[in-house]
């Protein structure tokens, strides 16, 4: 059991680096492409990567209904929410808001899947949400006390709700399905409509002979192959070895990676970021305290 926990922790650290870098990659992609094109490219490229793996294994696909629901809330919708949000919200703020995933994992687990919720866990959720609202409404450097132009950040909050729901679906209904099959099926199923959508856009009119455009496309490709395809497989493995709430605690480290990249890219990192981060992570700690040990002891 200790070996499994160590393996899960190591994978979480790797995931934190991968996902913590996703926000700066999205920001780079948005320099040449519209938000919806960045999201659709991200899904489509991952689908193309997974397709050769999936085709010979079509008969291994079971519980397709639950995989499709998982795919929609984990793969299909969140990429669009993130890219639209990042037309206003900087990458470091997006990374901090992403840390809400464990709180929504707890909320959806309690409401939908009957997860036992204690007073401390409830308090942790409320504290974390307060931190998120503070970060979204009190924009660093704004001339106003409250800046509603940053309300696009609530799109990220919605995405984290979906991630929390997806983690619980995976743990509850897809425990006995191969992680690779789940990931491949999810991206291929979502890649079909995403690819068809791209055909209606001007994505092909963006000349890759321009170094800036090529850099933007390369960022999306890295985001898709490593930040989406590889990461979701690793995440599925962690959930199956532990539990959805523990796996979602990867978001403890993601904000620090996102802030690091944001600072390197010249984003203004202010006291609002750090106050919100401390409040959100305190809420996550309080709501997640002892969860992994409780689950593995059973």
Buried (B, 14 or more C-beta within 10 A) or exposed (E): EEEEBEBBBEBBEEBBEBBBBBBBBBBBBBEBBBBBBBBBBBBBBBBBBBEEBBEEEEEEBEBEEBBBBBBBBBBBBBBBBBBBBBEBBBBBBBBBBBBBBBBBBBBBBBEEBEBEBEEEBBEBBBBBBBBBBBBBBBBBEBEEEEBEEBBBBBBBBEBBBBBBBBBBBBBBBBEEBBBBBBBBBBBBBBBEEBBEBBEEBEBEEBEEEEEEBBBBBBBBBBBBBBBBBBBBBBBBBBBBBBBBBBBBBBBBBBBBBBBBBBEEEEBEBBEBBEBBBEBBBBBBBBBBBEBBEEBBEE
